[in-house]
Amino acid sequence: MKIDRDFSEEYALADGRVVSLRLVQPEDKQSFVESLNICSHQTLYNRFMGSKPKFSENELRYLTEVDQRHHVAIVGFHDGNLMAVGRAIRYMSQPQIADVGIIIADAYQRNGIGSYLLGLLMIAMIERNVYQLCGEMFSVNNAMFRVVDEVPFDVKWRLDGSVANFEIDLTSN
Ligand SMILES: CC(C)(COP(=O)(O)OP(=O)(O)OC[C@H]1O[C@@H](n2cnc3c(N)ncnc32)[C@H](O)[C@@H]1OP(=O)(O)O)[C@@H](O)C(=O)NCCC(=O)NCCS
């Protein structure tokens, strides 16, 4: 398995900065708290589809204490700061389908890392026998539209007013 507990990778952003990628750990809670300081309101709003001024203790546990089988989370650090998170969580009722979410801190956006993280999550979930990745986002989220539309798999979109849903068919390539 490529994306297992020992996964660790250096990724060079388009602007040359190098990001360290690995799976999330329970010890990352403080980094999650601090990451809120380097994400704009708009970035947080787009990721959580609502304002996110702080994480509760329960949320921090949920975000960092994951089994990496049903819930996979890949984190990226630069200069000691948590600046990228990609997460895929299987549906309880349909464990071969997972919900996916990505957030990149503002100063690191448009450097290729969002697309790269989605690629890693696709590999991780295929390795875990998931055949579809789904997500919900705002219809005006051009960045995420672009990231999803570039994947080498069939993608179905459903637009419903201000919200857009996508389904990536991981069996289609
Ligand atoms: C969406 C998001 C994850 C994209 O990450 P990113 O690292 O900035 O994206 P990338 O650099 O990999 O860009 C991928 C493509 O999208 C394009 N893109 C990125 N941001 C864009 C924007 N704001 N408007 C239009 N296109 C954009 C890039 O130009 C690139 O296209 P290209 O390959 O043709 O050059 C990031 O913007 C983000 O964290 N947004 C806030 C949270 C969010 O919206 N998450 C999605 C819902 S879960």
The ligand as a Gaussian input file, in Angstrom:
#p B3LYP/6-31G(d) Opt

LIG

0 1
 C       -9.931000      24.416000      -3.810000
 C       -8.491000      24.312000      -3.349000
 C       -8.337000      23.061000      -2.496000
 C       -7.589000      24.215000      -4.578000
 O       -6.275000      24.002000      -4.137000
 P       -5.045000      24.658000      -4.889000
 O       -3.813000      24.061000      -4.337000
 O       -5.154000      26.132000      -4.823000
 O       -5.306000      24.183000      -6.385000
 P       -4.212000      23.855000      -7.502000
 O       -3.067000      24.788000      -7.375000
 O       -3.915000      22.391000      -7.442000
 O       -5.013000      24.222000      -8.812000
 C       -5.647000      23.301000      -9.628000
 C       -6.249000      24.028000     -10.792000
 O       -7.259000      24.920000     -10.330000
 C       -6.978000      26.236000     -10.786000
 N       -7.363000      27.162000      -9.743000
 C       -6.874000      27.203000      -8.479000
 N       -7.459000      28.201000      -7.799000
 C       -8.313000      28.810000      -8.671000
 C       -9.209000      29.892000      -8.548000
 N       -9.335000      30.578000      -7.400000
 N       -9.945000      30.232000      -9.644000
 C       -9.832000      29.548000     -10.796000
 N       -9.001000      28.479000     -10.969000
 C       -8.249000      28.127000      -9.911000
 C       -5.490000      26.260000     -10.986000
 O       -5.113000      27.282000     -11.894000
 C       -5.239000      24.895000     -11.529000
 O       -5.566000      24.828000     -12.893000
 P       -4.454000      24.430000     -13.968000
 O       -3.988000      23.052000     -13.540000
 O       -5.211000      24.431000     -15.241000
 O       -3.403000      25.455000     -13.840000
 C       -8.048000      25.572000      -2.545000
 O       -8.312000      26.703000      -3.319000
 C       -8.741000      25.701000      -1.219000
 O       -8.275000      25.181000      -0.213000
 N       -9.890000      26.415000      -1.184000
 C      -10.620000      26.604000       0.060000
 C      -11.266000      25.318000       0.561000
 C      -12.132000      24.682000      -0.511000
 O      -12.785000      25.367000      -1.278000
 N      -12.139000      23.349000      -0.548000
 C      -12.964000      22.663000      -1.511000
 C      -14.237000      22.159000      -0.937000
 S      -13.928000      20.734000       0.050000

